[in-house]
Amino acid sequence: MISENTIAIVKSTAPILAEHGETLTRHFYQRMFTHNPEVAPFFNPANQKAGKQQRALADAIVAYAANIDNLEVLGSAVELIAQKHASLLIKPEHYPIVGANLLASIREVLGEGATDAVIEAWGEAYGFLADILIGREKQIYEENAQKPGGWEGFKPFRVVRKEKESSNITSFYLASADGAPLPAFKPGQYITVRVAAPDGGTTMRNYSLSDKPGQEWLRISVKREVAAEAVTPAGYVSNLLHDAVGINDTIELAPPCGEFFLDTSEQHERPLVLLAAGVGITPIMSILLSALEAMPNRPIVFIHGSLNKGVQAFRKTVDVLAEAHSNLTVHYRYSDALQPGITREGSTSTGFIDAPLIESFVPSRDADYYFCGPQPFMIGIYHELLKWGIPPAQVHFEFFGPRQALEKAA
């Protein structure tokens, strides 16, 4: 356990870290990539350039300092980090690299405020957290390797089918290159794709699995992002998949990971509400398909927000499901006011997914909510569910970005 003296010192640094957090983390990443360039492939260059990773780490450091005397509140954050690390194959030997550069950065940025006592306390606190993460990640690696069809590390997969879902989203159906069976995964989880980078190294991206478990393939549905300049820019991997990866080509995958998923063994009478915006439909689609199979009598409300029909993925599939399952209610909401033929009386409407729309389908508000989409959508939904007083155990989301940004905005 962490000593009381360390807890007191680290907690006392929370205000100054809150003030200088992003300066510290920008310095940390620059320092680490200079002194230890071998760890650079684990990080998304686009997120680095946009400052997302720096903000996420700054918020995480402040949260750890502020709650070091009550670490139970950080349990969900620890699981999220451990799953993310396992998806990227972070190993115990990487932790000393991060720790050394973090402590050096604290001293270099905070100057006189970083006394020997502060550095020693943060060294102990970092080591304690590292041990927790290493232990949990070891469990995840073992679970993924030991399950039928499972593996550890990256494994080649062959593209057996490529299907356009909308004007900017394409699905890739992936089977083991060696013909081995596929492991079960939890609906809502993601896999990691590793491809060659322009600089001769590799780069990795997480993509949600968009089909239900138990198929002869793993399916990812990838939105083509607008490419920018620089090495491995935003959109590099998505454009590579769209333009250069075809049938029978192989790509490398790490096993499914992620703490956002539907437990199909749990049965409830209250409705299951699935909310998606844009490409956020990918994990929600896996959850929908799995729920319809495992919970044939449970009321399910599915609402998908898109700019218009042209960019909307899976509409035909969802329409077929709605016809076949009487317990499924479907609604589409388009933010493009020029979208023709939209009326509130039917299964479509114009606008954004908001509280009045959700409440019109779930008047009691008592439901299990799963949602995924762009940051403004996520913040809006999360904020409304908090105002409604929905218990945390009934609120589930996949937020691709600094989780603290969601909490602070709400």
Buried (B, 14 or more C-beta within 10 A) or exposed (E): EBEEEBBEBBBEBBEBBBEBBBBBBBBBBBBBBEEBEEBBBEBBBBBBBBBBBBBBBBBBBBBBBBBBEEBEEBEEBBBBBBBBBBBBBBEEEBBEBBBBBBBBBBBEBBEEEBEEEBBBBBBBBBEBBBEBBBEBBBEBBEBBEEBEEBBBEBBEBBBEEBEEBBEBBBBBBBBBBEEEEBBEBBBBBBBBBBBEBEEEEEBBBBBBBBBBBEEEBBBBBBBBBEBEEEEBBBBBBBBBBBEEBEEEEEBBBBBBBBBBBBEBEEEEEBBBBBBBBBBBBBBBBBBBBBBBBBBEEBBBBBBBBBBBBEBBBBBEEBEEBBEEBEBBBBBBBBBBEEBEEBEEEEEBBBBEBBBEBBEEBBEEBBBBBBBBBBBEBBBBBBBBBEEBEBEEEBBBBBBBBBBBBBBEEB
